[in-house]
């Protein structure tokens, strides 16, 4: 019973972190895609949201760039963060998520 509880707790924590990172990356991409802003603004916004929601440790691997996706100019925010662990058990490694937003023309 304890092992099952820890496994469910671990899965819940990983999903919470993943969803928070996805939301922060998407919001950062939208912010960086606004007219008058650049991708670096979006990366900073994502870092701020991640730090406020989780921890600064999860906001270290944020990058941003302007790119083309399906022929359209977009801002892409990518976040690489460690997987959270419950105690010393759980998956090791990193989690990578991305957010995209259509870039506004000046």
PAFI-716278 format. One record per residue (C-alpha): residue number from 1; z, x, y. Coordinates in nm, 3 decimals, decimal comma, always signed. Layout:
N
{pt NUM; {Z; X; Y}} ...
//
This chain:
106
{pt 1; {+0,000; +0,000; +0,000}} {pt 2; {+0,084; +0,282; +0,242}} {pt 3; {-0,245; +0,460; +0,173}} {pt 4; {-0,439; +0,141; +0,240}} {pt 5; {-0,249; +0,084; +0,565}} {pt 6; {-0,323; +0,440; +0,683}} {pt 7; {-0,691; +0,402; +0,590}} {pt 8; {-0,719; +0,077; +0,786}} {pt 9; {-0,535; +0,234; +1,079}} {pt 10; {-0,769; +0,535; +1,070}} {pt 11; {-1,079; +0,314; +1,065}} {pt 12; {-0,945; +0,101; +1,350}} {pt 13; {-0,874; +0,408; +1,562}} {pt 14; {-1,219; +0,559; +1,498}} {pt 15; {-1,392; +0,231; +1,586}} {pt 16; {-1,186; +0,194; +1,903}} {pt 17; {-1,272; +0,547; +2,016}} {pt 18; {-1,639; +0,502; +1,928}} {pt 19; {-1,668; +0,172; +2,115}} {pt 20; {-1,491; +0,314; +2,419}} {pt 21; {-1,723; +0,617; +2,423}} {pt 22; {-2,034; +0,398; +2,387}} {pt 23; {-1,921; +0,174; +2,672}} {pt 24; {-1,838; +0,474; +2,894}} {pt 25; {-2,174; +0,640; +2,822}} {pt 26; {-2,363; +0,318; +2,899}} {pt 27; {-2,170; +0,261; +3,223}} {pt 28; {-2,227; +0,623; +3,327}} {pt 29; {-2,600; +0,589; +3,257}} {pt 30; {-2,619; +0,271; +3,466}} {pt 31; {-2,433; +0,442; +3,752}} {pt 32; {-2,648; +0,757; +3,735}} {pt 33; {-2,967; +0,546; +3,729}} {pt 34; {-2,891; +0,371; +4,058}} {pt 35; {-3,107; +0,458; +4,356}} {pt 36; {-2,935; +0,731; +4,554}} {pt 37; {-2,751; +0,870; +4,249}} {pt 38; {-2,849; +1,134; +3,998}} {pt 39; {-2,765; +1,189; +3,631}} {pt 40; {-2,476; +1,422; +3,721}} {pt 41; {-2,310; +1,130; +3,902}} {pt 42; {-2,341; +0,928; +3,583}} {pt 43; {-2,188; +1,206; +3,373}} {pt 44; {-1,894; +1,229; +3,613}} {pt 45; {-1,846; +0,851; +3,597}} {pt 46; {-1,845; +0,866; +3,215}} {pt 47; {-1,590; +1,149; +3,218}} {pt 48; {-1,365; +0,949; +3,450}} {pt 49; {-1,383; +0,635; +3,233}} {pt 50; {-1,321; +0,828; +2,911}} {pt 51; {-1,026; +1,015; +3,062}} {pt 52; {-0,873; +0,691; +3,189}} {pt 53; {-0,928; +0,506; +2,862}} {pt 54; {-0,861; +0,774; +2,601}} {pt 55; {-0,786; +1,131; +2,703}} {pt 56; {-0,948; +1,423; +2,882}} {pt 57; {-0,999; +1,585; +2,540}} {pt 58; {-1,263; +1,322; +2,463}} {pt 59; {-1,444; +1,375; +2,795}} {pt 60; {-1,527; +1,745; +2,755}} {pt 61; {-1,865; +1,699; +2,587}} {pt 62; {-2,043; +1,475; +2,838}} {pt 63; {-2,398; +1,564; +2,939}} {pt 64; {-2,664; +1,381; +3,139}} {pt 65; {-3,035; +1,406; +3,197}} {pt 66; {-3,327; +1,212; +3,332}} {pt 67; {-3,588; +1,163; +3,061}} {pt 68; {-3,865; +0,931; +2,946}} {pt 69; {-3,812; +0,673; +2,677}} {pt 70; {-4,104; +0,455; +2,567}} {pt 71; {-4,293; +0,563; +2,879}} {pt 72; {-4,014; +0,466; +3,121}} {pt 73; {-3,790; +0,691; +3,331}} {pt 74; {-3,432; +0,660; +3,211}} {pt 75; {-3,100; +0,832; +3,261}} {pt 76; {-2,937; +0,935; +2,934}} {pt 77; {-2,569; +1,016; +2,901}} {pt 78; {-2,462; +1,184; +2,579}} {pt 79; {-2,099; +1,218; +2,474}} {pt 80; {-1,983; +1,448; +2,196}} {pt 81; {-1,616; +1,398; +2,114}} {pt 82; {-1,382; +1,483; +1,829}} {pt 83; {-1,306; +1,216; +1,572}} {pt 84; {-0,949; +1,097; +1,610}} {pt 85; {-0,708; +1,171; +1,327}} {pt 86; {-0,403; +0,985; +1,206}} {pt 87; {-0,160; +1,260; +1,119}} {pt 88; {-0,351; +1,525; +0,928}} {pt 89; {-0,573; +1,287; +0,734}} {pt 90; {-0,905; +1,140; +0,821}} {pt 91; {-1,258; +1,259; +0,882}} {pt 92; {-1,314; +1,591; +1,055}} {pt 93; {-1,601; +1,659; +1,289}} {pt 94; {-1,749; +1,514; +1,602}} {pt 95; {-1,883; +1,182; +1,713}} {pt 96; {-2,200; +1,166; +1,925}} {pt 97; {-2,293; +0,858; +2,126}} {pt 98; {-2,559; +0,797; +2,392}} {pt 99; {-2,612; +0,552; +2,674}} {pt 100; {-2,945; +0,485; +2,847}} {pt 101; {-3,034; +0,303; +3,167}} {pt 102; {-3,365; +0,244; +3,342}} {pt 103; {-3,383; +0,470; +3,647}} {pt 104; {-3,431; +0,295; +3,978}} {pt 105; {-3,703; +0,422; +4,208}} {pt 106; {-3,585; +0,546; +4,548}} 
//
